[in-house]
Structures are given as structure tokens and as C-alpha cells.
Amino acid sequence: MSKPLYDALYHRLEKVRWNMSDVPFDQIDRSAVSDETIRSVQVNCLMELSSLYATRMFLRDFRSNPDFCQFQSIWYFEEMRHYLILREYLKHFDAEPNFESLDEYDTDLKEAPWPNTLAMHWCGELRLGRWYTHWSKEADEPILKLVYKLIADDEFRHAQAYEEFMQQALERDPSVLLAFANSTKWMLLNPDGDKHPTTFSEGSYDGKAVTDRIENYEMLRERIQTMVPAEAEISLEKRVLKTLSRLSGLELQTRSDLVRLTLDLQAQARAAEVKPAV
């Protein structure tokens, strides 16, 4: 029986947790910030707010896994802190989101099999970490550079935590590997520069993704496609394939290998369904 992860994750993440007081907002160099940058930060800020809707989904769909639900107390706190630190940055430009209008972005996400959701969000955290790392390197304004780096590091740590929950799930039920493989395959194929759970319109009850509700998201989408280097997506793919190789016990070097894995697992699942009882 695998041990619960919440306790270890709590102590591990607590040791590296940053505080808002670590960020010298009074040293912002306003001359190094363009109007376009402010609009991008506004979109980033509202995208981070979507952790509220994701947490409701997690607690609903993972209710049979109290260990994971306990971890959500950490994930939700740290993700909402991303929203808060970006909002705090925007305050210095009188550009923070209007609190009275936040309900316009609210959405309820459809129920979905938890293994698929877990794998998709694992990939999403890895991708976000790469985006924020790139934005940190490219930012002209030093405090924004720091803010983006803090968020990027959090996203990578969250991805590692989700990976450990995937490992735990496989130890309990090896059949969930098919869902993990299918969801990661979907996340890797045709990313179009911005595939992330917040851009998944089919996941909401009204057919509108979180990003569909955010003004100027298309501008950020274009920024992702034109500014985030292809190496970031290549790096993501290598990380995903390396992890799935470890989880499956098979060597996966390309996306084609991942596709073949899903087909093999699907065939095995069908064979198990029709196997006569002894």
C-alpha cells in the first residue's frame, strides 16, 4: 500500500515557498513596461484566477481520493497567490482587474474521469512553467522578471507533485496508464502554441473555455505562438516521454511511440473485456 503524499508534499513545498514580501514592488521601473506588456499581465492574472474553478472540479471529481484533495489546499493557495502577485503588480499601473466583474469569468467544468484530468493538468503545469520561464528571461522590467520566475518555479513544483500522484495511482491500479497516455498524447499533439486546460472549451458546461471569457486573450495567444521558442515544446515532449517511459516500463522516444502505446493499451483493455470467465 503506497503512503499518502500530502504530508511529504506539504513539508517539501513549505521549505521553498516564497512570500509576497520578497518582491520589492516599490522598485518597479515603469519606464521599462509597455502597454502591451500590461495587457499581457492582465490576461495572465485572470488565467491564474481559473485555479478557483479547477479546484472546485478537483474536489468534486477526486472526492474518492482524500490524499489528493488534501494536496489541493496547497495547490489552490499557491495558484491563487499567482493571481494575487500579478494583480499587485498591475495595481502600480492602475490596471488591476475590477473585483466587481470577476464573476464574469466564472465557469463550471464538466465531470471527467480523474486519471485523464490528472495527466492533462500535469502536462499543463509543465507547459506553463516553460512559458513563465521564457517570459521571465525576456522581460525588460526587473520586478516582472522576478514575478514570472517565482510563478514558473511553482508551476514546475506542482507538475512534480502531480507526477507523484500519477505514480501512486499506477501502483494502485495499473490500468490507469491508458488514460494517462491518451491525455498526454492529446496535450502533445497539435498544441497550436497554447494548449492548456484553460483553453479546453469542451471541458465547460457552456462550451466556453476560461480563456474565451478573458478580453485580449487572443493577443496573449499570439504572443505565445511568436515568442515562446519551439525548444520549449520540444523540452516538454522530452520530459513527458521520459516520465511515461518510467511509468510504463517501456522506452518512448517519440510521439509515435506514445501513439503506439495507447493503441496497445486499448487492445489489451478490449481483450480483457471479452476474456471468458474461468
C-alpha positions as a LaTeX table, in Angstrom:
\begin{tabular}{lrrr}
\hline
Residue & $x$ (\AA) & $y$ (\AA) & $z$ (\AA) \\
\hline
Met1 & 0.00 & 0.00 & 0.00 \\
Ser2 & 1.53 & 3.32 & $-1.06$ \\
Lys3 & 1.93 & 6.04 & 1.52 \\
Pro4 & $-0.15$ & 9.24 & 1.31 \\
Leu5 & 1.66 & 12.10 & $-0.40$ \\
Tyr6 & 0.09 & 15.13 & 1.25 \\
Asp7 & 2.29 & 15.16 & 4.36 \\
Ala8 & 5.58 & 14.91 & 2.46 \\
Leu9 & 4.49 & 17.41 & $-0.19$ \\
Tyr10 & 3.38 & 19.89 & 2.45 \\
His11 & 6.75 & 19.92 & 4.20 \\
Arg12 & 8.74 & 19.87 & 0.95 \\
Leu13 & 6.89 & 22.78 & $-0.60$ \\
Glu14 & 6.83 & 24.76 & 2.63 \\
Lys15 & 10.64 & 24.83 & 2.64 \\
Val16 & 10.81 & 26.62 & $-0.72$ \\
Arg17 & 7.68 & 28.78 & $-0.50$ \\
Trp18 & 8.21 & 32.46 & $-1.27$ \\
Asn19 & 6.37 & 35.37 & 0.34 \\
Met20 & 4.86 & 38.48 & $-1.18$ \\
Ser21 & 7.26 & 40.48 & 0.99 \\
Asp22 & 10.09 & 39.01 & $-1.07$ \\
Val23 & 9.01 & 41.13 & $-4.04$ \\
Pro24 & 10.12 & 44.81 & $-3.94$ \\
Phe25 & 7.17 & 46.30 & $-5.79$ \\
Asp26 & 8.37 & 49.80 & $-4.88$ \\
Gln27 & 11.34 & 49.25 & $-7.20$ \\
Ile28 & 9.28 & 48.71 & $-10.36$ \\
Asp29 & 10.83 & 50.50 & $-13.34$ \\
Arg30 & 7.72 & 51.89 & $-15.01$ \\
Ser31 & 9.75 & 53.15 & $-17.99$ \\
Ala32 & 10.57 & 49.54 & $-18.91$ \\
Val33 & 6.92 & 48.45 & $-19.16$ \\
Ser34 & 4.92 & 48.84 & $-22.37$ \\
Asp35 & 1.15 & 48.96 & $-22.75$ \\
Glu36 & 1.32 & 45.59 & $-24.49$ \\
Thr37 & 3.13 & 44.10 & $-21.51$ \\
Ile38 & 0.45 & 45.40 & $-19.15$ \\
Arg39 & $-2.28$ & 43.83 & $-21.28$ \\
Ser40 & $-0.40$ & 40.52 & $-21.25$ \\
Val41 & $-0.03$ & 40.62 & $-17.49$ \\
Gln42 & $-3.75$ & 41.33 & $-17.19$ \\
Val43 & $-4.54$ & 38.19 & $-19.18$ \\
Asn44 & $-2.02$ & 36.16 & $-17.16$ \\
Cys45 & $-3.64$ & 37.40 & $-13.97$ \\
Leu46 & $-7.14$ & 36.31 & $-14.98$ \\
Met47 & $-5.87$ & 32.98 & $-16.27$ \\
Glu48 & $-4.39$ & 32.31 & $-12.84$ \\
Leu49 & $-7.78$ & 33.08 & $-11.30$ \\
Ser50 & $-9.06$ & 29.98 & $-13.11$ \\
Ser51 & $-7.47$ & 27.87 & $-10.35$ \\
Leu52 & $-10.67$ & 28.63 & $-8.41$ \\
Tyr53 & $-12.79$ & 26.81 & $-10.98$ \\
Ala54 & $-10.24$ & 23.98 & $-11.31$ \\
Thr55 & $-10.18$ & 23.45 & $-7.54$ \\
Arg56 & $-13.95$ & 23.03 & $-7.44$ \\
Met57 & $-13.58$ & 20.45 & $-10.20$ \\
Phe58 & $-10.73$ & 18.63 & $-8.46$ \\
Leu59 & $-12.59$ & 18.36 & $-5.15$ \\
Arg60 & $-15.68$ & 17.04 & $-6.94$ \\
Asp61 & $-14.01$ & 14.54 & $-9.29$ \\
Phe62 & $-11.32$ & 13.34 & $-6.86$ \\
Arg63 & $-13.59$ & 13.01 & $-3.84$ \\
Ser64 & $-12.65$ & 9.32 & $-3.52$ \\
Asn65 & $-9.00$ & 10.31 & $-3.10$ \\
Pro66 & $-8.68$ & 12.30 & 0.16 \\
Asp67 & $-4.89$ & 12.44 & $-0.19$ \\
Phe68 & $-5.15$ & 14.34 & $-3.48$ \\
Cys69 & $-7.94$ & 16.56 & $-2.15$ \\
Gln70 & $-5.77$ & 17.48 & 0.83 \\
Phe71 & $-2.97$ & 18.46 & $-1.57$ \\
Gln72 & $-5.41$ & 20.83 & $-3.24$ \\
Ser73 & $-5.17$ & 23.04 & $-0.15$ \\
Ile74 & $-1.54$ & 23.67 & $-1.16$ \\
Trp75 & $-2.10$ & 23.90 & $-4.91$ \\
Tyr76 & $-5.04$ & 26.26 & $-4.60$ \\
Phe77 & $-3.23$ & 28.55 & $-2.17$ \\
Glu78 & $-0.14$ & 28.78 & $-4.35$ \\
Glu79 & $-2.07$ & 29.20 & $-7.60$ \\
Met80 & $-4.27$ & 31.93 & $-6.18$ \\
Arg81 & $-1.12$ & 33.62 & $-4.96$ \\
His82 & $-0.05$ & 33.81 & $-8.62$ \\
Tyr83 & $-3.25$ & 35.70 & $-9.31$ \\
Leu84 & $-2.59$ & 37.94 & $-6.32$ \\
Ile85 & 1.03 & 38.77 & $-7.14$ \\
Leu86 & 0.14 & 39.64 & $-10.74$ \\
Arg87 & $-2.77$ & 41.76 & $-9.51$ \\
Glu88 & $-0.43$ & 43.51 & $-7.07$ \\
Tyr89 & 1.94 & 44.27 & $-9.94$ \\
Leu90 & $-0.90$ & 45.68 & $-12.02$ \\
Lys91 & $-2.01$ & 47.93 & $-9.15$ \\
His92 & 1.12 & 50.01 & $-9.68$ \\
Phe93 & $-0.21$ & 50.84 & $-13.14$ \\
Asp94 & $-3.86$ & 51.25 & $-12.08$ \\
Ala95 & $-4.61$ & 48.26 & $-14.30$ \\
Glu96 & $-5.70$ & 45.51 & $-11.90$ \\
Pro97 & $-8.90$ & 43.53 & $-12.66$ \\
Asn98 & $-12.12$ & 45.03 & $-11.38$ \\
Phe99 & $-13.19$ & 42.95 & $-8.39$ \\
Glu100 & $-16.86$ & 43.65 & $-9.15$ \\
Ser101 & $-16.57$ & 41.96 & $-12.56$ \\
Leu102 & $-14.78$ & 38.76 & $-11.55$ \\
Asp103 & $-17.98$ & 36.72 & $-11.67$ \\
Glu104 & $-17.95$ & 37.23 & $-15.45$ \\
Tyr105 & $-15.05$ & 34.78 & $-15.67$ \\
Asp106 & $-16.59$ & 32.09 & $-13.51$ \\
Thr107 & $-17.29$ & 28.73 & $-15.09$ \\
Asp108 & $-18.25$ & 25.22 & $-14.06$ \\
Leu109 & $-16.19$ & 22.44 & $-15.59$ \\
Lys110 & $-17.76$ & 19.18 & $-16.68$ \\
Glu111 & $-17.17$ & 16.00 & $-14.79$ \\
Ala112 & $-14.44$ & 13.88 & $-16.33$ \\
Pro113 & $-12.53$ & 10.71 & $-15.43$ \\
Trp114 & $-9.97$ & 11.75 & $-12.84$ \\
Pro115 & $-6.97$ & 9.92 & $-14.45$ \\
Asn116 & $-7.40$ & 11.93 & $-17.65$ \\
Thr117 & $-7.77$ & 15.16 & $-15.69$ \\
Leu118 & $-4.67$ & 14.44 & $-13.62$ \\
Ala119 & $-2.47$ & 13.74 & $-16.64$ \\
Met120 & $-3.78$ & 16.73 & $-18.56$ \\
His121 & $-3.08$ & 19.11 & $-15.69$ \\
Trp122 & 0.36 & 17.56 & $-15.20$ \\
Cys123 & 1.22 & 18.44 & $-18.79$ \\
Gly124 & $-0.42$ & 21.85 & $-18.37$ \\
Glu125 & 1.77 & 22.71 & $-15.38$ \\
Leu126 & 4.90 & 21.66 & $-17.27$ \\
Arg127 & 3.89 & 23.82 & $-20.22$ \\
Leu128 & 3.03 & 26.83 & $-18.06$ \\
Gly129 & 6.36 & 26.54 & $-16.26$ \\
Arg130 & 8.12 & 26.80 & $-19.60$ \\
Trp131 & 6.05 & 29.79 & $-20.69$ \\
Tyr132 & 6.69 & 31.71 & $-17.49$ \\
Thr133 & 10.39 & 30.83 & $-17.59$ \\
His134 & 10.63 & 32.28 & $-21.08$ \\
Trp135 & 8.68 & 35.40 & $-20.14$ \\
Ser136 & 10.97 & 35.88 & $-17.16$ \\
Lys137 & 14.04 & 35.76 & $-19.40$ \\
Glu138 & 12.52 & 38.15 & $-21.94$ \\
Ala139 & 11.03 & 40.70 & $-19.51$ \\
Asp140 & 12.70 & 44.12 & $-19.62$ \\
Glu141 & 11.35 & 45.17 & $-16.22$ \\
Pro142 & 13.33 & 43.57 & $-13.33$ \\
Ile143 & 10.43 & 43.08 & $-10.90$ \\
Leu144 & 8.23 & 41.48 & $-13.54$ \\
Lys145 & 11.18 & 39.24 & $-14.38$ \\
Leu146 & 11.27 & 38.16 & $-10.72$ \\
Val147 & 7.49 & 37.65 & $-10.54$ \\
Tyr148 & 7.47 & 35.44 & $-13.62$ \\
Lys149 & 10.40 & 33.38 & $-12.26$ \\
Leu150 & 8.63 & 32.81 & $-8.94$ \\
Ile151 & 5.50 & 31.62 & $-10.72$ \\
Ala152 & 7.47 & 29.39 & $-13.11$ \\
Asp153 & 9.22 & 27.62 & $-10.25$ \\
Asp154 & 5.87 & 26.99 & $-8.54$ \\
Glu155 & 4.40 & 25.51 & $-11.73$ \\
Phe156 & 7.31 & 23.09 & $-12.09$ \\
Arg157 & 6.96 & 22.00 & $-8.46$ \\
His158 & 3.24 & 21.44 & $-8.96$ \\
Ala159 & 3.96 & 19.32 & $-12.03$ \\
Gln160 & 6.32 & 17.18 & $-9.96$ \\
Ala161 & 3.63 & 16.71 & $-7.33$ \\
Tyr162 & 1.07 & 15.65 & $-9.95$ \\
Glu163 & 3.62 & 13.24 & $-11.38$ \\
Glu164 & 3.93 & 11.63 & $-7.96$ \\
Phe165 & 0.15 & 11.26 & $-7.76$ \\
Met166 & 0.26 & 9.57 & $-11.18$ \\
Gln167 & 2.89 & 7.15 & $-9.88$ \\
Gln168 & 0.78 & 6.49 & $-6.80$ \\
Ala169 & $-2.31$ & 5.84 & $-8.93$ \\
Leu170 & $-0.45$ & 3.35 & $-11.11$ \\
Glu171 & 0.76 & 1.42 & $-8.08$ \\
Arg172 & $-2.85$ & 1.03 & $-7.01$ \\
Asp173 & $-4.33$ & 0.36 & $-10.45$ \\
Pro174 & $-2.01$ & $-0.21$ & $-13.46$ \\
Ser175 & $-4.95$ & 0.13 & $-15.88$ \\
Val176 & $-4.96$ & 3.94 & $-15.45$ \\
Leu177 & $-1.85$ & 4.06 & $-17.66$ \\
Leu178 & $-4.15$ & 4.08 & $-20.71$ \\
Ala179 & $-5.89$ & 7.26 & $-19.54$ \\
Phe180 & $-2.54$ & 8.88 & $-18.73$ \\
Ala181 & $-1.17$ & 8.01 & $-22.17$ \\
Asn182 & $-4.29$ & 9.18 & $-24.00$ \\
Ser183 & $-4.42$ & 12.52 & $-22.21$ \\
Thr184 & $-0.73$ & 13.29 & $-22.61$ \\
Lys185 & $-0.95$ & 12.33 & $-26.27$ \\
Trp186 & $-3.78$ & 14.84 & $-26.70$ \\
Met187 & $-1.80$ & 17.54 & $-24.90$ \\
Leu188 & 1.30 & 17.00 & $-27.05$ \\
Leu189 & $-0.28$ & 16.62 & $-30.48$ \\
Asn190 & $-1.03$ & 19.85 & $-32.36$ \\
Pro191 & $-0.51$ & 22.18 & $-29.36$ \\
Asp192 & $-1.08$ & 25.23 & $-31.60$ \\
Gly193 & 1.14 & 27.24 & $-29.29$ \\
Asp194 & $-1.20$ & 27.37 & $-26.30$ \\
Lys195 & $-2.90$ & 24.06 & $-25.47$ \\
His196 & $-3.64$ & 24.13 & $-21.76$ \\
Pro197 & $-6.64$ & 23.09 & $-19.60$ \\
Thr198 & $-7.84$ & 26.73 & $-19.54$ \\
Thr199 & $-8.17$ & 26.68 & $-23.35$ \\
Phe200 & $-10.24$ & 23.47 & $-23.48$ \\
Ser201 & $-13.74$ & 24.67 & $-24.46$ \\
Glu202 & $-15.28$ & 21.17 & $-24.41$ \\
Gly203 & $-14.46$ & 20.96 & $-20.73$ \\
Ser204 & $-17.03$ & 23.56 & $-19.65$ \\
Tyr205 & $-20.79$ & 23.13 & $-19.50$ \\
Asp206 & $-21.50$ & 26.09 & $-21.78$ \\
Gly207 & $-18.79$ & 25.26 & $-24.35$ \\
Lys208 & $-16.71$ & 28.33 & $-23.48$ \\
Ala209 & $-13.15$ & 27.87 & $-22.26$ \\
Val210 & $-11.82$ & 30.01 & $-19.43$ \\
Thr211 & $-9.76$ & 31.90 & $-21.99$ \\
Asp212 & $-12.85$ & 32.59 & $-24.11$ \\
Arg213 & $-14.07$ & 34.81 & $-21.27$ \\
Ile214 & $-10.89$ & 36.90 & $-20.98$ \\
Glu215 & $-10.52$ & 40.07 & $-23.02$ \\
Asn216 & $-7.29$ & 40.26 & $-25.06$ \\
Tyr217 & $-6.56$ & 36.56 & $-24.70$ \\
Glu218 & $-6.01$ & 36.32 & $-28.46$ \\
Met219 & $-3.19$ & 38.86 & $-28.09$ \\
Leu220 & $-1.53$ & 36.66 & $-25.48$ \\
Arg221 & $-2.10$ & 33.59 & $-27.64$ \\
Glu222 & $-0.29$ & 35.28 & $-30.50$ \\
Arg223 & 2.50 & 36.25 & $-28.11$ \\
Ile224 & 2.86 & 32.62 & $-27.05$ \\
Gln225 & 2.97 & 31.42 & $-30.63$ \\
Thr226 & 5.50 & 34.01 & $-31.80$ \\
Met227 & 7.69 & 34.48 & $-28.71$ \\
Val228 & 7.86 & 31.17 & $-26.86$ \\
Pro229 & 10.62 & 29.23 & $-28.66$ \\
Ala230 & 9.99 & 25.86 & $-30.25$ \\
Glu231 & 12.62 & 24.46 & $-27.91$ \\
Ala232 & 10.16 & 24.88 & $-25.03$ \\
Glu233 & 7.67 & 22.48 & $-26.64$ \\
Ile234 & 10.47 & 20.08 & $-27.58$ \\
Ser235 & 11.65 & 20.14 & $-23.97$ \\
Leu236 & 8.11 & 19.46 & $-22.77$ \\
Glu237 & 7.76 & 16.49 & $-25.10$ \\
Lys238 & 11.07 & 15.00 & $-23.93$ \\
Arg239 & 10.06 & 15.37 & $-20.29$ \\
Val240 & 6.66 & 13.77 & $-20.87$ \\
Leu241 & 8.09 & 10.86 & $-22.84$ \\
Lys242 & 10.82 & 10.27 & $-20.27$ \\
Thr243 & 8.27 & 10.19 & $-17.45$ \\
Leu244 & 5.85 & 7.92 & $-19.30$ \\
Ser245 & 8.76 & 5.63 & $-20.15$ \\
Arg246 & 9.48 & 5.30 & $-16.45$ \\
Leu247 & 5.82 & 4.81 & $-15.54$ \\
Ser248 & 5.15 & 2.25 & $-18.27$ \\
Gly249 & 8.47 & 0.41 & $-18.18$ \\
Leu250 & 8.80 & 0.94 & $-21.94$ \\
Glu251 & 11.17 & 3.20 & $-23.86$ \\
Leu252 & 9.23 & 6.03 & $-25.52$ \\
Gln253 & 11.39 & 8.30 & $-27.63$ \\
Thr254 & 8.86 & 9.93 & $-29.98$ \\
Arg255 & 5.21 & 10.91 & $-30.10$ \\
Ser256 & 4.71 & 7.97 & $-32.47$ \\
Asp257 & 5.90 & 5.68 & $-29.69$ \\
Leu258 & 3.29 & 7.26 & $-27.41$ \\
Val259 & 0.57 & 6.71 & $-30.02$ \\
Arg260 & 1.58 & 3.06 & $-30.34$ \\
Leu261 & 1.49 & 2.69 & $-26.57$ \\
Thr262 & $-2.09$ & 3.96 & $-26.42$ \\
Leu263 & $-3.13$ & 1.61 & $-29.23$ \\
Asp264 & $-1.51$ & $-1.36$ & $-27.50$ \\
Leu265 & $-3.14$ & $-0.48$ & $-24.17$ \\
Gln266 & $-6.52$ & $-0.06$ & $-25.86$ \\
Ala267 & $-6.15$ & $-3.50$ & $-27.47$ \\
Gln268 & $-5.23$ & $-5.02$ & $-24.11$ \\
Ala269 & $-8.24$ & $-3.39$ & $-22.47$ \\
Arg270 & $-10.58$ & $-4.74$ & $-25.16$ \\
Ala271 & $-9.11$ & $-8.21$ & $-24.83$ \\
Ala272 & $-9.61$ & $-8.13$ & $-21.07$ \\
Glu273 & $-13.26$ & $-7.15$ & $-21.52$ \\
Val274 & $-14.06$ & $-10.13$ & $-23.77$ \\
Lys275 & $-11.93$ & $-12.68$ & $-21.92$ \\
Pro276 & $-14.25$ & $-15.50$ & $-20.81$ \\
Ala277 & $-14.64$ & $-16.12$ & $-17.12$ \\
Val278 & $-12.82$ & $-19.18$ & $-15.80$ \\
\hline
\end{tabular}
